[in-house]
Amino acid sequence: MSDSTVKLQIPLDKTLRDRVEKHAKSMGFSSVQDFTRVMYSTVLNNNLQFNLTNSDERKLSPEAEARYMKQLEGFEKDLKAGKVKTYTDPEEFLADLREL
């Protein structure tokens, strides 16, 4: 190592580190360190553009979706029948909350 090289230690969960290592090797990198160096260089040279999305989207089970749809139908029925209080004034809503 040269005098201008420093070590960077980043605490990672072992599972995350293993996943990153597998991904890096699948892309042709020899190690997580190589992958990390290239990522840092790419970001600093403004050559990496990305957006954040939640790809781990969870979906309701068919049973849960049916249950919630039934509840929604009941709510809409009660709303039309005037059994559900509605608000047009936030202060009125907050006053009712304070009474609870």
Helices and strands as residue ranges (DSSP letters): H 14-26, H 32-44, H 62-80, H 90-99
